[in-house]
Amino acid sequence: MVKALMQIDKLEWDQEVISDVLNDRDQQLVWRIPLTTTGREDVWYWVKDSKGMFSVKSAYRHQQEAHGHINLNVPTDMWKRLWNLKVPPKRVSANCLPTRFLLALRHVQVDSLCPFCSAAPETALHVLVWCNFAKLCWQQAKVPTVAPAAMFFRSWFEEGLSKWNEVESIEAAMTLWALWKVRNDVVWNSISPSSEETI
C-alpha cells in the first residue's frame, strides 16, 4: 500500500522504508510522484464530468470522442431519451449487438440467419422487430407499432421514441431487452422460444 511508503505526519516519502523495500528503478519512480501539500484525504473524481461523477454515458462519450466516432448528425434528443431510460444496456442503438449478420460481416464463421425463423439474415432490426416471433412479442407487449419503413434499427427506434410516451418508451426498451435475452437462450441453450414467457 502506498500509504506505507509515506511519513503521513510530514506529508513526504519515507526514504528509509522505500530504500529497504524497493529496487533502484522503483525507488526512482516513487521519488518522482508528487505528494499532496494540503493534507486532505484523496477523493474519487471523474474529470470527464463537471460534477466529478462517473457515468457510463460520460465514459461512452469520452471513448467515442477519443476515437473520432462521435456522429454529430445523430439527434441528441434521441440519445438523451435513450440514456435516461431506467433500463438495461443500450448497445442496440449504437449498432453494437453481436447479431449473426454483423459477426459474418466481421468474418466470423457463423450462420447469419435469424435463430428464431431461419428465414432472413439476423440484423438487429429483423431479430428485434420484423421477425414473426418478434412481432408476436410486440403485439403482446402492447407497445404502439412503428411504421415499417425503417431500414436500420436506429431509424426505427428514433421513430418510436418520437411517438411513444415515457412509459411506452420504457416498455419498448424492456421488450427489446427481453427479445435479445430469449434470442441468446435460443442460440446458446437451444431453448424453444415462447412469446408469452418472453413478455
Secondary structure, DSSP 8 states (H G I E B T S, - for coil): -GGGGEETTTTEE-HHHHHHHS-HHHHHHHHTS---SS--------TTSTT----HHHHHHHHHHHTT---TTS-HHHHHHHHHS-SS--GGGGT----HHHHHHTT-----B-TTTSSSB--HHIIIIISHHHHHHHHHHT-----TT-SSHHHHHHHHHHHS-HHHHHHHHHHHHHHHHHHHHHHHH-----HHHH-
